[in-house]
């Protein structure tokens, strides 16, 4: 056989596996090694001149080629190493059994291997370590160096522990390999290497002049029960086990692991049942909260409607009284002017009365001016309140009614203050003082009522905000859940407000272009419209007044919208204006689509009550299926 293996050779890391494979095939008689009782041949050197070997000649040949240089090829070295192990194990001549047939020897060896006991964790024994006498004690090198040497050969020991006696280093060491089958393979390779070099256990006991050669073997039962120094160490640190013992131990561990996993699964199943029970309780509680919220909202709206009606009636009453008071002032002014003219005609006789009347007239004018300022202030306050109501009406209708009540009270207070100032300028007679006291009393009552209304308003605002925050959080969670759950033909789902519908563009493109160009043109038009929508400087809206309220609507005369309608038709125009209206309502600052809980059946925004009812029905149907 040729030794050139440049194309089919193996790697250094695969050598041990290859040796085991060849060794197995030799055991299965895949190669012919023994020709007669005393004649052997090398099955891997076919074609060589010499083919008839004695046992020892063939063993020397196998060891020599197995230790050859790497240029001879790792595959050839591996085959001869396996041959050396095989010859030494199954064909070495023994005393009294030289005429035993090879088949019987192999059978006996296999039976011996099945019942053979090893020290576990796997341990090797190294003998004849170099020592020297120093200060009356034998000393030697540490086990780390020997461990590194064995590791370089691929045996991978965990550690090497020298054995010490009363005289010092004994020249023996224990090599620890570990517990699993892979480490047992390393231990066997360690033993085979020493046996191949005739430095195994048998050689240790049979050789007289050992020199400085190291001897090594795998610890077995005879080493474990021996009275030697290593026998005591093996009994202290290991046990005797067969492969059947190890297999039974592995099966026991697997059964224990299976039992543990089974218990874990039962615990998880129990936890799942508990979580489902909690989910049911949470859904029921959520349904109760929604019902209670609806009930509170209905009651609150009814109360606000009543208060609004009372505020309107009170406002009309105040304005009516104010107008009557103005008429009375004008009438009194006319009367005073007539009286002044009469006094002027009698000026000579009634100078003192004229002066008094002039003073009275001046006071009256001041009262009229104060009344006028009060009217202007009241009108301005009314205007401010109207603007405030319009702004609040856009945010929340319920709070608008409460604010109107407060404004009505403020108007009454301002009216009473104006009336008080008018009365103050009219004079200090008893009737005026009594009128002043009544006005101040009413003013105090209205201010106290205003404080109560403001406290109630603040409490309602805080409660409404808290409820609104909770409802918004619940809505966000529902949106997240519906986004993750893909359900076909469901009534509720998530709609992205401000997202262009690509199907509209595909439909328009198919009507306008050929089948080959439709897809490309639809994509180009969709990209163009997306660019328009994402442009923060584009605001195709105008402000209009409707029923006294201002709101933004689409400006149909916008240049871009006009061009889209003229060039691409009403469908594209409608799609873009719909998206812009949605973005202006849901996300005017971001200009990107936002998810919203949507009633797909009615094409409208879904309420939390609908979502809760849908989840409960979904859970019930899922429960029935189980």
RODO-2510 file (C-alpha; in nm, 4 decimals, decimal comma):
residues 626
     n   res          X          Y          Z
     1     x     0,0000     0,0000     0,0000
     2     x     0,1297     0,3478    -0,0875
     3     x     0,2037     0,5939     0,1939
     4     x     0,1082     0,9081    -0,0031
     5     x    -0,2093     1,0440     0,1540
     6     x    -0,2034     1,4124     0,0656
     7     x    -0,5604     1,4095    -0,0679
     8     x    -0,7311     1,1554     0,1631
     9     x    -0,5314     1,1865     0,4877
    10     x    -0,6937     1,2696     0,8222
    11     x    -0,6303     1,5554     1,0638
    12     x    -0,4387     1,5233     1,3907
    13     x    -0,7606     1,5819     1,5916
    14     x    -0,9279     1,2849     1,4159
    15     x    -0,6467     1,0364     1,4816
    16     x    -0,7883     0,8826     1,8016
    17     x    -1,1322     0,8296     1,6449
    18     x    -0,9713     0,6730     1,3398
    19     x    -0,7644     0,4358     1,5599
    20     x    -1,0814     0,3275     1,7424
    21     x    -1,2586     0,2661     1,4107
    22     x    -0,9764     0,0463     1,2735
    23     x    -0,9475    -0,1330     1,6076
    24     x    -1,3220    -0,2107     1,5950
    25     x    -1,2948    -0,3492     1,2415
    26     x    -0,9986    -0,5672     1,3471
    27     x    -1,2087    -0,7056     1,6327
    28     x    -1,4899    -0,7829     1,3869
    29     x    -1,2404    -0,9795     1,1686
    30     x    -1,2706    -0,7308     0,8808
    31     x    -0,8941    -0,7772     0,8222
    32     x    -0,6950    -1,1026     0,8166
    33     x    -0,4049    -1,0852     1,0636
    34     x    -0,3368    -1,4427     1,1766
    35     x    -0,2503    -1,6817     0,8930
    36     x    -0,1671    -1,9904     1,1003
    37     x    -0,0943    -2,0795     1,4615
    38     x     0,2460    -1,9101     1,4548
    39     x     0,2335    -1,6978     1,1389
    40     x     0,0895    -1,3426     1,1098
    41     x     0,0735    -1,0809     0,8335
    42     x     0,0176    -0,7023     0,8143
    43     x    -0,3179    -0,6298     0,6404
    44     x    -0,2086    -0,2702     0,5709
    45     x     0,1196    -0,3407     0,3894
    46     x    -0,0065    -0,5576     0,1041
    47     x     0,2526    -0,5861    -0,1720
    48     x     0,5609    -0,5765     0,0523
    49     x     0,8179    -0,8496     0,0111
    50     x     0,7883    -0,9767     0,3662
    51     x     0,4403    -1,0962     0,4598
    52     x     0,5109    -1,3791     0,7065
    53     x     0,5723    -1,2481     1,0608
    54     x     0,5951    -1,4044     1,4013
    55     x     0,3788    -1,2392     1,6645
    56     x     0,6622    -1,0329     1,8097
    57     x     0,7974    -0,9333     1,4647
    58     x     0,4528    -0,8087     1,3530
    59     x     0,4037    -0,6284     1,6868
    60     x     0,7424    -0,4544     1,6452
    61     x     0,6504    -0,3641     1,2858
    62     x     0,3139    -0,2150     1,3940
    63     x     0,4755    -0,0108     1,6735
    64     x     0,7538     0,1166     1,4488
    65     x     0,5181     0,2393     1,1756
    66     x     0,2766     0,3767     1,4404
    67     x     0,5596     0,5935     1,5796
    68     x     0,6855     0,6973     1,2358
    69     x     0,7164     1,0581     1,1132
    70     x     0,4073     1,2588     1,0130
    71     x     0,5149     1,2649     0,6490
    72     x     0,4302     0,8925     0,6275
    73     x     0,0621     0,9914     0,6713
    74     x    -0,1580     0,9969     0,9825
    75     x    -0,3980     0,7441     0,8318
    76     x    -0,1172     0,4811     0,7973
    77     x     0,0126     0,5574     1,1481
    78     x    -0,3379     0,5181     1,2905
    79     x    -0,3906     0,1803     1,1218
    80     x    -0,0630     0,0399     1,2593
    81     x    -0,1296     0,1784     1,6084
    82     x    -0,4683     0,0050     1,6083
    83     x    -0,2985    -0,3143     1,4845
    84     x    -0,0481    -0,2952     1,7725
    85     x    -0,3308    -0,2558     2,0286
    86     x    -0,5205    -0,5441     1,8694
    87     x    -0,2201    -0,7821     1,8675
    88     x    -0,1268    -0,6998     2,2252
    89     x    -0,4858    -0,7439     2,3427
    90     x    -0,6009    -1,0544     2,1560
    91     x    -0,3002    -1,2408     2,0113
    92     x    -0,0214    -1,2155     2,2693
    93     x     0,0936    -1,5747     2,3466
    94     x     0,0037    -1,6844     2,6999
    95     x     0,1406    -1,9626     2,9123
    96     x    -0,0555    -2,2840     2,8634
    97     x    -0,2866    -2,1462     2,5949
    98     x    -0,0545    -2,1288     2,2900
    99     x    -0,2731    -2,3723     2,0962
   100     x    -0,6007    -2,1907     2,1742
   101     x    -0,7834    -2,0810     1,8545
   102     x    -0,8021    -1,7051     1,7953
   103     x    -1,1841    -1,6996     1,7947
   104     x    -1,1938    -1,8426     2,1480
   105     x    -0,9344    -1,5938     2,2732
   106     x    -1,1389    -1,3019     2,1354
   107     x    -1,4575    -1,4381     2,2949
   108     x    -1,2857    -1,4749     2,6339
   109     x    -1,1422    -1,1222     2,6059
   110     x    -1,4851    -0,9741     2,5311
   111     x    -1,6440    -1,1559     2,8258
   112     x    -1,3658    -1,0306     3,0482
   113     x    -1,4183    -0,6696     2,9285
   114     x    -1,7920    -0,6826     3,0005
   115     x    -1,7406    -0,7914     3,3630
   116     x    -1,4187    -0,5997     3,4274
   117     x    -1,4295    -0,3481     3,7126
   118     x    -1,2549    -0,0116     3,6930
   119     x    -1,1860     0,2531     3,9539
   120     x    -1,4443     0,5325     3,9130
   121     x    -1,3954     0,8267     3,8651
   122     x    -1,1484     0,6984     3,6032
   123     x    -0,7900     0,7036     3,7316
   124     x    -0,4562     0,6099     3,5857
   125     x    -0,1379     0,5058     3,7669
   126     x     0,2049     0,6325     3,6594
   127     x     0,5067     0,4525     3,8034
   128     x     0,8855     0,5042     3,8065
   129     x     0,8712     0,8847     3,8256
   130     x     1,2243     1,0303     3,8711
   131     x     1,3059     1,1248     4,2340
   132     x     1,6192     1,2306     4,4189
   133     x     1,7248     1,2312     4,7822
   134     x     1,7527     1,5724     4,9469
   135     x     1,7945     1,6304     5,3190
   136     x     1,6934     1,2734     5,3953
   137     x     1,3713     1,2911     5,1908
   138     x     1,2884     1,1892     4,8360
   139     x     1,1650     1,4754     4,6220
   140     x     1,0332     1,4952     4,2671
   141     x     0,8649     1,7275     4,0211
   142     x     0,5047     1,8420     4,0682
   143     x     0,2177     1,6723     3,8907
   144     x     0,1460     1,9775     3,6708
   145     x     0,4359     1,9067     3,4364
   146     x     0,3288     1,5441     3,3851
   147     x    -0,0313     1,6600     3,3348
   148     x     0,0809     1,9011     3,0595
   149     x     0,2814     1,6252     2,8876
   150     x    -0,0181     1,3907     2,8907
   151     x    -0,2450     1,6702     2,7642
   152     x    -0,0142     1,7283     2,4662
   153     x    -0,0646     1,3642     2,3697
   154     x    -0,4419     1,4179     2,3691
   155     x    -0,5264     1,2329     2,6942
   156     x    -0,6650     1,5493     2,8636
   157     x    -0,6310     1,4532     3,2327
   158     x    -0,7951     1,6721     3,4949
   159     x    -0,4924     1,6653     3,7249
   160     x    -0,1978     1,4518     3,8348
   161     x    -0,1447     1,3866     4,2059
   162     x     0,1945     1,2469     4,3176
   163     x     0,1831     0,9911     4,6031
   164     x     0,3894     1,0657     4,9120
   165     x     0,5052     0,8334     5,1883
   166     x     0,7012     0,8796     5,5070
   167     x     1,0241     0,8818     5,3018
   168     x     0,8913     1,1551     5,0688
   169     x     0,7989     1,1269     4,7005
   170     x     0,7145     0,7617     4,6262
   171     x     0,7807     0,7770     4,2502
   172     x     0,4125     0,7031     4,1810
   173     x     0,1298     0,9370     4,0777
   174     x    -0,2450     0,9115     4,0281
   175     x    -0,3852     1,0596     3,7041
   176     x    -0,7482     1,1778     3,7374
   177     x    -0,9555     1,1727     3,4165
   178     x    -1,3145     1,2357     3,5283
   179     x    -1,6430     1,0450     3,5308
   180     x    -1,8091     1,0317     3,1874
   181     x    -1,7536     0,7953     2,8915
   182     x    -1,5572     1,0504     2,6880
   183     x    -1,3061     1,0802     2,9711
   184     x    -1,2986     0,6974     2,9938
   185     x    -1,1949     0,6951     2,6297
   186     x    -0,9062     0,9327     2,7166
   187     x    -0,8055     0,6999     3,0010
   188     x    -0,8029     0,3961     2,7682
   189     x    -0,5944     0,5885     2,5146
   190     x    -0,3534     0,6715     2,7978
   191     x    -0,3222     0,3005     2,8871
   192     x    -0,2922     0,1855     2,5247
   193     x    -0,0105     0,4325     2,4629
   194     x     0,1938     0,2855     2,7473
   195     x     0,1105    -0,0732     2,6454
   196     x     0,2105    -0,0054     2,2867
   197     x     0,5509     0,1060     2,4152
   198     x     0,5712    -0,2025     2,6428
   199     x     0,5456     0,0199     2,9474
   200     x     0,2088    -0,1000     3,0747
   201     x     0,1054    -0,2734     3,3953
   202     x     0,2188    -0,6172     3,2817
   203     x     0,5535    -0,4732     3,1760
   204     x     0,5935    -0,2936     3,5108
   205     x     0,5660    -0,6200     3,7012
   206     x     0,7692    -0,8309     3,4538
   207     x     1,0572    -0,5912     3,3784
   208     x     1,3628    -0,5982     3,6034
   209     x     1,5861    -0,3212     3,4710
   210     x     1,3328    -0,0415     3,4287
   211     x     1,5804     0,2408     3,3907
   212     x     1,4226     0,5876     3,3726
   213     x     1,1194     0,4792     3,1627
   214     x     0,7733     0,5722     3,2884
   215     x     0,5106     0,3007     3,3240
   216     x     0,1379     0,3613     3,3234
   217     x    -0,1961     0,1809     3,3218
   218     x    -0,5648     0,2271     3,3966
   219     x    -0,6603     0,1544     3,7593
   220     x    -0,8682    -0,1625     3,7956
   221     x    -0,9986    -0,3895     4,0681
   222     x    -0,6590    -0,5484     4,1397
   223     x    -0,5090    -0,2033     4,1996
   224     x    -0,8078    -0,0958     4,4139
   225     x    -0,7830    -0,3948     4,6535
   226     x    -0,4025    -0,4035     4,6676
   227     x    -0,2110    -0,3092     4,9827
   228     x     0,0102    -0,0717     4,7869
   229     x     0,0389     0,3029     4,8416
   230     x    -0,1859     0,3715     4,5420
   231     x    -0,4356     0,1067     4,6563
   232     x    -0,5095     0,3039     4,9742
   233     x    -0,5449     0,6277     4,7750
   234     x    -0,7813     0,4616     4,5241
   235     x    -1,0036     0,3278     4,8022
   236     x    -1,0193     0,6733     4,9640
   237     x    -1,1031     0,8644     4,6442
   238     x    -1,3006     0,6221     4,4231
   239     x    -1,5225     0,3170     4,3851
   240     x    -1,5256     0,0046     4,1701
   241     x    -1,7817     0,0052     3,8916
   242     x    -1,8624    -0,1925     3,5780
   243     x    -2,0218    -0,0506     3,2665
   244     x    -2,3506    -0,2019     3,3836
   245     x    -2,3242    -0,0014     3,7085
   246     x    -2,2619     0,3198     3,5144
   247     x    -2,5510     0,2469     3,2778
   248     x    -2,7869     0,1817     3,5709
   249     x    -2,6742     0,5063     3,7367
   250     x    -2,7417     0,7036     3,4166
   251     x    -3,0871     0,5440     3,3886
   252     x    -3,1582     0,6337     3,7519
   253     x    -3,0561     0,9961     3,6882
   254     x    -3,2745     1,0091     3,3775
   255     x    -3,5730     0,8749     3,5734
   256     x    -3,5084     1,1298     3,8492
   257     x    -3,4839     1,4091     3,5919
   258     x    -3,8045     1,2904     3,4229
   259     x    -3,9844     1,2829     3,7587
   260     x    -3,8602     1,6344     3,8388
   261     x    -3,9700     1,7641     3,4985
   262     x    -4,3094     1,5972     3,5398
   263     x    -4,3560     1,7706     3,8758
   264     x    -4,2519     2,1025     3,7196
   265     x    -4,5094     2,0563     3,4415
   266     x    -4,7799     1,9844     3,6987
   267     x    -4,6860     2,3014     3,8898
   268     x    -4,6945     2,5038     3,5647
   269     x    -5,0364     2,3589     3,4786
   270     x    -5,1645     2,4577     3,8206
   271     x    -5,0223     2,8085     3,7778
   272     x    -5,1908     2,8343     3,4372
   273     x    -5,5280     2,7435     3,5903
   274     x    -5,4775     3,0070     3,8624
   275     x    -5,3815     3,2712     3,6047
   276     x    -5,6900     3,1906     3,3966
   277     x    -5,9037     3,2285     3,7083
   278     x    -5,7454     3,5676     3,7813
   279     x    -5,8017     3,6711     3,4204
   280     x    -6,1701     3,5875     3,4519
   281     x    -6,1944     3,7904     3,7712
   282     x    -6,0140     4,0840     3,6075
   283     x    -6,2461     4,0797     3,3050
   284     x    -6,5514     4,0727     3,5312
   285     x    -6,4118     4,3598     3,7403
   286     x    -6,3360     4,5590     3,4243
   287     x    -6,6921     4,5086     3,3032
   288     x    -6,8266     4,6324     3,6384
   289     x    -6,5959     4,9378     3,6266
   290     x    -6,7170     5,0257     3,2759
   291     x    -7,0816     4,9932     3,3803
   292     x    -7,0205     5,2090     3,6879
   293     x    -6,8369     5,4664     3,4756
   294     x    -7,1245     5,4849     3,2278
   295     x    -7,3693     5,5270     3,5130
   296     x    -7,1622     5,8059     3,6698
   297     x    -7,1241     5,9788     3,3323
   298     x    -7,4994     5,9719     3,2731
   299     x    -7,5691     6,1116     3,6209
   300     x    -7,3030     6,3782     3,5786
   301     x    -7,4395     6,4881     3,2400
   302     x    -7,7896     6,5126     3,3820
   303     x    -7,6673     6,7264     3,6720
   304     x    -7,4698     6,9515     3,4364
   305     x    -7,7796     6,9997     3,2207
   306     x    -7,9808     7,1087     3,5242
   307     x    -7,7098     7,3507     3,6371
   308     x    -7,6806     7,4912     3,2852
   309     x    -8,0528     7,5659     3,2785
   310     x    -8,0356     7,7364     3,6179
   311     x    -7,7368     7,9436     3,5003
   312     x    -7,9183     8,0608     3,1860
   313     x    -8,2290     8,1528     3,3855
   314     x    -8,0186     8,3402     3,6407
   315     x    -7,8311     8,5267     3,3697
   316     x    -8,1572     8,6408     3,2050
   317     x    -8,2925     8,7530     3,5404
   318     x    -7,9799     8,9578     3,6152
   319     x    -7,9862     9,1245     3,2748
   320     x    -8,3558     9,2082     3,3186
   321     x    -8,2968     9,3618     3,6618
   322     x    -7,9987     9,5517     3,5252
   323     x    -8,2098     9,6997     3,2442
   324     x    -8,4819     9,8045     3,4873
   325     x    -8,2253     9,9706     3,7098
   326     x    -8,0878    10,1628     3,4095
   327     x    -8,4367    10,2875     3,3246
   328     x    -8,4850    10,4018     3,6817
   329     x    -8,1558    10,5922     3,6713
   330     x    -8,2473    10,7634     3,3451
   331     x    -8,5873    10,8588     3,4821
   332     x    -8,4304    11,0003     3,7949
   333     x    -8,1756    11,1894     3,5852
   334     x    -8,4518    11,3521     3,3793
   335     x    -8,6358    11,4414     3,6949
   336     x    -8,3269    11,6020     3,8452
   337     x    -8,2585    11,8006     3,5288
   338     x    -8,6151    11,9380     3,5307
   339     x    -8,5797    12,0243     3,8957
   340     x    -8,2490    12,1983     3,8224
   341     x    -8,4121    12,4190     3,5574
   342     x    -8,6841    12,5074     3,8029
   343     x    -8,4285    12,6026     4,0630
   344     x    -8,2356    12,8128     3,8149
   345     x    -8,5470    13,0192     3,7515
   346     x    -8,5658    13,0729     4,1227
   347     x    -8,1924    13,1272     4,1547
   348     x    -8,2193    13,4496     4,3443
   349     x    -8,4256    13,2949     4,6190
   350     x    -8,2809    12,9492     4,6291
   351     x    -7,9009    12,9791     4,5813
   352     x    -7,8298    12,7296     4,8490
   353     x    -8,0716    12,4813     4,6935
   354     x    -7,9092    12,5281     4,3510
   355     x    -7,5650    12,4526     4,4895
   356     x    -7,7031    12,1428     4,6583
   357     x    -7,8768    12,0319     4,3424
   358     x    -7,5591    12,0814     4,1401
   359     x    -7,3720    11,8668     4,3856
   360     x    -7,6461    11,6090     4,3631
   361     x    -7,6289    11,6260     3,9844
   362     x    -7,2535    11,5736     3,9914
   363     x    -7,2930    11,2730     4,2164
   364     x    -7,5599    11,1404     3,9847
   365     x    -7,3307    11,1804     3,6816
   366     x    -7,0539    11,0000     3,8655
   367     x    -7,2997    10,7236     3,9453
   368     x    -7,4030    10,7055     3,5790
   369     x    -7,0375    10,6914     3,4688
   370     x    -6,9672    10,4210     3,7237
   371     x    -7,2717    10,2348     3,6007
   372     x    -7,1467    10,2683     3,2437
   373     x    -6,8034    10,1358     3,3400
   374     x    -6,9725     9,8535     3,5254
   375     x    -7,1773     9,7744     3,2146
   376     x    -6,8647     9,7717     2,9989
   377     x    -6,6885     9,5490     3,2477
   378     x    -6,9859     9,3130     3,2580
   379     x    -7,0057     9,3001     2,8777
   380     x    -6,6311     9,2389     2,8527
   381     x    -6,6570     8,9664     3,1156
   382     x    -6,9467     8,8124     2,9214
   383     x    -6,7373     8,8159     2,6029
   384     x    -6,4424     8,6587     2,7814
   385     x    -6,6664     8,3939     2,9268
   386     x    -6,8167     8,3203     2,5874
   387     x    -6,4706     8,2727     2,4352
   388     x    -6,3686     8,0570     2,7284
   389     x    -6,6816     7,8438     2,6848
   390     x    -6,6080     7,7974     2,3148
   391     x    -6,2551     7,6727     2,3900
   392     x    -6,3714     7,4406     2,6651
   393     x    -6,6562     7,3143     2,4457
   394     x    -6,3974     7,1696     2,2076
   395     x    -6,2251     6,9824     2,4915
   396     x    -6,5109     6,8536     2,7028
   397     x    -6,8833     6,9389     2,7046
   398     x    -6,9421     6,8299     3,0619
   399     x    -6,7011     7,0816     3,2178
   400     x    -6,8477     7,3625     3,0007
   401     x    -7,1735     7,3487     3,1931
   402     x    -6,9933     7,3717     3,5282
   403     x    -6,7877     7,6702     3,4098
   404     x    -7,1018     7,8486     3,2850
   405     x    -7,2494     7,8245     3,6325
   406     x    -6,9366     7,9811     3,7791
   407     x    -6,9463     8,2567     3,5183
   408     x    -7,3077     8,3330     3,6001
   409     x    -7,2142     8,3752     3,9640
   410     x    -6,9268     8,6013     3,8677
   411     x    -7,1667     8,8125     3,6600
   412     x    -7,4007     8,8420     3,9563
   413     x    -7,1090     8,9406     4,1784
   414     x    -6,9893     9,2035     3,9298
   415     x    -7,3456     9,3329     3,8937
   416     x    -7,3799     9,3563     4,2685
   417     x    -7,0439     9,5299     4,2968
   418     x    -7,1506     9,7775     4,0277
   419     x    -7,4784     9,8337     4,2031
   420     x    -7,2938     9,8877     4,5301
   421     x    -7,0686    10,1480     4,3727
   422     x    -7,3682    10,3242     4,2142
   423     x    -7,5489    10,3334     4,5470
   424     x    -7,2332    10,4589     4,7186
   425     x    -7,2164    10,7576     4,4808
   426     x    -7,5858    10,8344     4,5174
   427     x    -7,5617    10,9481     4,8751
   428     x    -7,5750    10,8346     5,2371
   429     x    -7,9436    10,8546     5,3298
   430     x    -8,1160    10,5727     5,5198
   431     x    -8,2745    10,4209     5,2122
   432     x    -7,9402    10,4152     5,0330
   433     x    -7,7661    10,2569     5,3329
   434     x    -8,0312     9,9879     5,3545
   435     x    -8,0008     9,9267     4,9828
   436     x    -7,6227     9,9072     5,0243
   437     x    -7,6501     9,6531     5,3063
   438     x    -7,8833     9,4325     5,0992
   439     x    -7,6457     9,4456     4,8039
   440     x    -7,3435     9,3606     5,0222
   441     x    -7,5344     9,0706     5,1777
   442     x    -7,6297     8,9362     4,8352
   443     x    -7,2719     8,9900     4,7190
   444     x    -7,1355     8,7865     5,0102
   445     x    -7,3836     8,5043     4,9461
   446     x    -7,2948     8,4937     4,5763
   447     x    -6,9209     8,4898     4,6531
   448     x    -6,9706     8,1970     4,8932
   449     x    -7,1798     8,0192     4,6315
   450     x    -6,9037     8,0861     4,3745
   451     x    -6,6438     7,9317     4,6070
   452     x    -6,8634     7,6220     4,6507
   453     x    -6,9082     7,5920     4,2746
   454     x    -6,5341     7,6305     4,2155
   455     x    -6,4588     7,3600     4,4755
   456     x    -6,7126     7,1299     4,3109
   457     x    -6,5721     7,2082     3,9676
   458     x    -6,2167     7,1352     4,0816
   459     x    -6,3225     6,8041     4,2383
   460     x    -6,5096     6,7055     3,9222
   461     x    -6,2125     6,8038     3,7043
   462     x    -5,9715     6,5948     3,9142
   463     x    -6,2089     6,2988     3,9120
   464     x    -6,2734     6,3337     3,5387
   465     x    -5,9013     6,3521     3,4634
   466     x    -5,8285     6,0487     3,6770
   467     x    -6,1057     5,8470     3,5115
   468     x    -5,9935     5,9701     3,1708
   469     x    -5,6306     5,8678     3,2396
   470     x    -5,7425     5,5218     3,3496
   471     x    -5,9645     5,4842     3,0442
   472     x    -5,6841     5,6005     2,8137
   473     x    -5,4417     5,3485     2,9710
   474     x    -5,7014     5,0734     2,9272
   475     x    -5,7571     5,1824     2,5668
   476     x    -5,3819     5,1701     2,4958
   477     x    -5,3588     4,8183     2,6420
   478     x    -5,6562     4,7058     2,4304
   479     x    -5,4969     4,8545     2,1179
   480     x    -5,1713     4,6684     2,1936
   481     x    -5,3631     4,3432     2,2473
   482     x    -5,5648     4,3769     1,9256
   483     x    -5,2478     4,4606     1,7294
   484     x    -5,0795     4,1404     1,8510
   485     x    -5,3939     3,9266     1,7940
   486     x    -5,4671     3,8735     1,4263
   487     x    -5,8352     3,7713     1,4015
   488     x    -6,0098     3,7233     1,0684
   489     x    -6,3626     3,8672     1,0277
   490     x    -6,3704     4,0317     1,3721
   491     x    -6,6009     4,3248     1,4466
   492     x    -6,3326     4,5067     1,6476
   493     x    -5,9738     4,5725     1,5511
   494     x    -5,7021     4,8368     1,5198
   495     x    -5,7118     5,1004     1,2480
   496     x    -5,4074     5,3187     1,1786
   497     x    -5,5395     5,6727     1,1508
   498     x    -5,3517     5,8672     0,8867
   499     x    -5,2362     5,5635     0,6822
   500     x    -5,2806     5,5699     0,3071
   501     x    -5,4740     5,2746     0,1586
   502     x    -5,2503     5,1233    -0,1108
   503     x    -5,5491     4,9393    -0,2642
   504     x    -5,6991     5,2708    -0,3792
   505     x    -5,3787     5,3578    -0,5659
   506     x    -5,3607     5,0096    -0,7220
   507     x    -5,7231     5,0375    -0,8379
   508     x    -5,6670     5,3809    -0,9955
   509     x    -5,3445     5,2633    -1,1617
   510     x    -5,5158     4,9539    -1,3103
   511     x    -5,7880     5,1733    -1,4607
   512     x    -5,5401     5,4209    -1,6073
   513     x    -5,2367     5,2110    -1,7099
   514     x    -5,1601     4,8710    -1,8576
   515     x    -5,1234     4,5651    -1,6382
   516     x    -4,7427     4,5756    -1,6687
   517     x    -4,7177     4,9426    -1,5647
   518     x    -4,9946     4,9489    -1,3031
   519     x    -4,7863     4,8229    -1,0097
   520     x    -4,4973     5,0632    -1,0766
   521     x    -4,7235     5,3649    -1,1300
   522     x    -4,9249     5,2853    -0,8165
   523     x    -4,6040     5,2739    -0,6112
   524     x    -4,4809     5,6046    -0,7550
   525     x    -4,8124     5,7801    -0,6873
   526     x    -4,8259     5,6356    -0,3352
   527     x    -4,4723     5,7633    -0,2624
   528     x    -4,5653     6,1090    -0,3989
   529     x    -4,8700     6,1379    -0,1725
   530     x    -4,6740     6,0134     0,1291
   531     x    -4,4176     6,2860     0,0633
   532     x    -4,6950     6,5471     0,0587
   533     x    -4,8417     6,4188     0,3852
   534     x    -4,5058     6,4030     0,5674
   535     x    -4,4188     6,7611     0,4610
   536     x    -4,4585     6,9671     0,7852
   537     x    -4,4903     7,2907     0,5854
   538     x    -4,8016     7,1700     0,4007
   539     x    -5,1233     7,2606     0,5830
   540     x    -5,4218     7,2288     0,3460
   541     x    -5,6787     7,3545     0,5980
   542     x    -5,8850     7,6667     0,6535
   543     x    -6,0748     7,7941     0,9583
   544     x    -6,4520     7,8466     0,9357
   545     x    -6,7184     7,9525     1,1855
   546     x    -7,0144     7,7236     1,2373
   547     x    -7,2882     7,8065     1,4927
   548     x    -7,0534     8,0442     1,6680
   549     x    -6,7677     7,7884     1,6865
   550     x    -6,4456     7,7908     1,4888
   551     x    -6,3121     7,4723     1,3322
   552     x    -6,0602     7,3601     1,0692
   553     x    -6,1769     7,1988     0,7441
   554     x    -6,0012     7,0864     0,4241
   555     x    -5,9147     7,3748     0,1917
   556     x    -6,0348     7,2360    -0,1411
   557     x    -5,8639     7,5225    -0,3244
   558     x    -5,5179     7,4146    -0,2027
   559     x    -5,2767     7,3934    -0,4965
   560     x    -5,1535     7,0389    -0,4285
   561     x    -5,5028     6,9038    -0,3692
   562     x    -5,6274     7,0713    -0,6855
   563     x    -5,3421     6,9185    -0,8889
   564     x    -5,4084     6,5722    -0,7415
   565     x    -5,7767     6,5909    -0,8320
   566     x    -5,7090     6,7201    -1,1845
   567     x    -5,4299     6,4716    -1,2637
   568     x    -5,5395     6,1565    -1,0774
   569     x    -5,9113     6,1882    -1,0054
   570     x    -6,1447     6,2072    -0,7073
   571     x    -6,0451     5,8712    -0,5519
   572     x    -5,6848     5,9801    -0,4907
   573     x    -5,8027     6,3257    -0,3780
   574     x    -6,0480     6,1663    -0,1339
   575     x    -5,7839     5,9250     0,0023
   576     x    -5,5336     6,2076     0,0700
   577     x    -5,7895     6,4467     0,2255
   578     x    -5,9236     6,1676     0,4484
   579     x    -5,5717     6,0878     0,5752
   580     x    -5,4948     6,4587     0,6342
   581     x    -5,8196     6,5026     0,8296
   582     x    -5,7381     6,1976     1,0435
   583     x    -5,3847     6,3209     1,1118
   584     x    -5,5119     6,6711     1,1944
   585     x    -5,7431     6,5153     1,4517
   586     x    -5,5258     6,2364     1,5973
   587     x    -5,1633     6,3426     1,5423
   588     x    -5,1303     6,6964     1,3986
   589     x    -4,7728     6,7469     1,5222
   590     x    -4,6201     6,4115     1,4264
   591     x    -4,7686     6,3523     1,0797
   592     x    -4,7361     5,9735     1,1135
   593     x    -5,0106     5,7077     1,1521
   594     x    -5,1350     5,6275     1,5031
   595     x    -5,3371     5,3185     1,6055
   596     x    -5,6978     5,3523     1,7195
   597     x    -5,9474     5,0971     1,8492
   598     x    -6,2005     5,0694     1,5654
   599     x    -6,5461     4,9191     1,5081
   600     x    -6,4791     4,7572     1,1709
   601     x    -6,8434     4,6688     1,1177
   602     x    -6,9808     5,0245     1,1627
   603     x    -6,6565     5,1990     1,0492
   604     x    -6,6272     5,4185     1,3569
   605     x    -6,4226     5,4578     1,6724
   606     x    -6,4967     5,1748     1,9176
   607     x    -6,5846     5,2373     2,2815
   608     x    -6,4240     5,0642     2,5795
   609     x    -6,7558     4,8968     2,6560
   610     x    -6,7581     4,7332     2,3122
   611     x    -6,3997     4,6145     2,3611
   612     x    -6,4767     4,4691     2,7050
   613     x    -6,7876     4,2916     2,5706
   614     x    -6,5832     4,1529     2,2806
   615     x    -6,3115     4,0175     2,5158
   616     x    -6,5684     3,8535     2,7443
   617     x    -6,7409     3,6860     2,4470
   618     x    -6,4024     3,5744     2,3118
   619     x    -6,3067     3,4215     2,6472
   620     x    -6,6437     3,2437     2,6759
   621     x    -6,6147     3,0919     2,3293
   622     x    -6,2579     2,9818     2,4054
   623     x    -6,3745     2,8258     2,7319
   624     x    -6,6533     2,6319     2,5527
   625     x    -6,4033     2,4915     2,3011
   626     x    -6,1976     2,3522     2,5875
***
